């Protein structure tokens, strides 16, 4: 069955939701929203690896802050 144009894969949707949680945690730790978004964008591959390695958003945010 063909994927509908514009539909998001469930894994991709979960990754996006996970990154949004990480972003919120980075902001809570003192980053601006823009700084948090920029860091996630610049380190997208690293964050994706953390997601697929099973880290929680809290664990990934903590690792990103260190």
C-alpha positions in Angstrom: 0.0 0.0 0.0 1.4 3.4 -1.0 2.1 6.0 1.6 -0.2 9.0 1.4 1.5 12.2 0.3 2.2 14.3 3.3 1.6 11.6 5.8 4.2 11.1 8.6 5.6 7.7 9.4 4.7 6.7 13.0 8.4 6.4 14.0 9.0 9.9 12.6 6.0 11.2 14.5 7.3 9.7 17.7 10.7 11.2 17.2 9.2 14.6 16.6 7.2 14.4 19.8 10.3 13.2 21.7 12.3 16.1 20.4 9.6 18.5 21.5 9.9 17.1 25.0 13.7 17.4 24.9 13.3 21.0 23.7 11.0 21.8 26.7 13.5 20.3 29.1 16.4 22.3 27.6 14.3 25.5 27.9 13.5 24.6 31.5 17.2 24.3 32.1 17.8 27.9 30.9 18.1 27.8 27.1 15.9 30.1 25.0 13.4 28.3 22.8 15.5 29.3 19.8 18.7 28.1 21.4 17.1 24.7 22.2 15.7 24.4 18.7 19.0 25.3 17.0 20.9 22.8 19.1 18.5 20.0 18.3 18.7 20.9 14.6 22.5 21.1 14.6 22.7 17.8 16.5 19.8 16.1 14.7 21.7 12.9 14.0 22.9 12.6 17.6 19.4 13.2 19.0 18.0 10.7 16.5 20.5 8.1 17.8 19.6 8.8 21.4 15.9 8.3 20.5 16.5 5.0 18.8 18.8 3.9 21.6 15.8 4.3 24.0 16.9 7.3 26.0 14.1 9.2 27.7 13.8 12.9 26.8 15.1 13.6 30.3 18.2 11.5 29.7 18.9 13.0 26.3 18.4 16.6 27.7 20.8 15.8 30.6 23.4 14.4 28.2 23.0 17.4 25.9 23.6 19.8 28.7 26.9 18.0 29.8 
